[in-house]
Amino acid sequence: MKYNNLIFVVITFLSIPINAQNDDHRKVNHDFELELQAEYRYFFNEAQFSGQESHFPALAIKPEYSVDWNKGREQINFSGFFRLDKDEERTHWDIRELYYQKAKSSWELNVGLKKVYWGVIESNHLVDIINQTDVVETFDGEEKLGQPMVQFNWITNKLGTFDFFYLPYHRKRTFSGIDGRLRFGTVIEKNDINYESGAEEWRQDFAVRWKHYFGIFDVALSHFYGNGREPLFLFDNQGNTNAFYPIINQTGLEVQVTHDAFLWKLESIYRDAKTQHFLALAAGVEYTFGNIDGNGLDIGILGEYLYDDRDALALSGLQNDVFLGSRIAFNDTQDTSILIGGIIDLDKSSKIFSLEASRRIGNSCKVEVEARIFNSIDKEELILSNFKEDSFFRLSLSKFF
């Protein structure tokens, strides 16, 4: 209910600038798009935990709307999401984005619910902290929930770009229900996870990020202070679990070096909280063989190293691992692309193989295929051992209007 009230305040605030449409001297542009998606997920193996299903048909609706005026310097953007799924916890809706934007030559202001992405690494998004991850939507953490914010960007030629964030509300992570896969042995209800802060979800969070380029180097530094986006799980000697969202300070570094067909990448964070302090990093290289067949075929080879000194407590399960993969872009009229790879644990036998592919059909449809294979997951893997029987195949077909 509190979050619904916040949405009402944001919508009321954002409706004010629309009065600019009454000004005959300002041209107003509207754009509306709608995606309807049918999805089917199939889990190959017999369920590890009682109550879990294997077949998951689903439907999704994704509307997008934008309006701009004042020669494009002011606009309102909206992106919604609704999914209906067999897993009741995966049946959910969200306002991904609903924000007002005003831009000048040297600054930009955004107010409302928005998605912000930080990072350069393919396999693990360490520095990406602004938005809460939509865990029930995707396994790889790519999907995010809309985050209420005030964002101010200051753009300079010599000093780089400075981004300042005021984040007045924290959104909890949702986990799969009793019917769902990719869940823990004990079903986690998001409302059972508390906060370290007495202000709970209304604690006022802040973040700042600086980014600049120096020749072939792109560099970014960031700092976040507030409610962590990941819940912290503490275990006692009797096996009891205490889960809460800690107050954290997180400092992040991003570096990308572009040299000929090479991309050298680095992400690193240091997170500090009362009950947990850790360092994590991901470093890698990507080399692209361009226009191999003379018709635009590009093949990229990726290699990344992943480290997290939380060891088994890392929610990603990536504490000392290597990712090897290939990105294939056909650059055809159907926009066909494939990403295939695998994560190999250097300490244990655990391996995760993945495939993601997409292709347009005609002018208004798109088909996507995804597969995740969990192989030889070590029983000592605190997180991944819960998913060892959850290898799956996903097929989706989208229609765009």
C-alpha positions, 0 to 999 in steps of 0.5 A: 500500500505504501508503494502504491501511494508513492506511485500516485504521488509520482503520477500526480507530479508528472502530470503537471508538465503535460500542460505545456501541450496547451502552448501552441508554440510548442510541438508535442510528439507522442509515441506508443508501443506495445509488446505482447509475449507468450512464453513457455519454460520447461525444467528438464529434471525432476524437482528437488523440492516438494511442490515444484512444477516442471512446465510453466506457460506464461503471458506478458504485456509490456506497454511503452509510451513517451511524449516530448515537447520544447524541442525534445528538451522535456519529456515523460517516459513510461514503461510498464510490465505485467506477467501472468505465470503458473508460479503465483510469485512470478505473476506480478506487475511493475512500473519499470519507468515513469519519469519526467526529464528535462535536458539542457546543454550541460545538465539533465534532470530526471524525476520519477521511477527509472531504470539505470544500468552501470557496468561493462562485464557480461557475466556478473553485474557487480557495480549495478546497484541503483535498481532492485533485481527482478529475480523471478523474471530472469536468472541472470539478473538482467531485469530490474524493477523501477526505482523511485529517484531524483537523478541530476546529471552534470555534463562537462567536457574536461571533467567528465559526467557527474550523476547524483541520485536521491533514492527515497524508497527501497523495493524488496526482492521477490523470490519464487513461490512454492510451485516455482523453480530456481528457489531455495529449499525454504520458500522465502516470502519477501515480507519476511525479510526485514531491514537493519534501518528503523526507517525500513523501506523509507530510508533515504538513500544516495548515490554518486557516479563520475565517468570520463574517457581518456583516449582508449580508456573509459573510466567510472567511479561510483559510491552508494549509501543506503539500503542494500539491494541484496538481502543478507543471510546470516546462519547460526549453529542451529541452522536458523536463518536471519535475513535482512537488508543491511545499510551499506556503503558500496564503492565501485570501479568500471574500466573499459579499454577499446583497442582495435578489435579488443575490449578489455573490461574491469568491474570491482566493488568494495561493500562495507556494512556492520556485519559484512565487508567484502571485495569483489571483482570481474575482469575480462576481454572480448575480441571480435572477428568482424564481417567474417563472411563478407555479409556482416557476420561478427563473432566475438570471443569472451573470457572473464574472471569472477572473484568474490571474497564472500565465498559461499555466501555470495548470492551469485554463487560466483566466488572464484570462477571463469566465464568463457563464451561467444557472441554471434551477430549476423547483422541481417534484416532479422537481427539474428543474434546468439550468446553462448557460454559457460561458467566454470568454478575453479575450486569445485566441480560446478558449471553453468552453461547458457544459451541466449538467441533471438531473431525477428520474424517479419516486421512485428514479431520476435522469437527468443530462446534461452537455456541454462544447464546446471552441471555437477553442482557441488553440494557445498555450494550454499546458493547454487546447490538449491538450483542443481536440478533446475536446468531449463529451456525457455521459448518466447514469442513476442508481437509488437504493435 
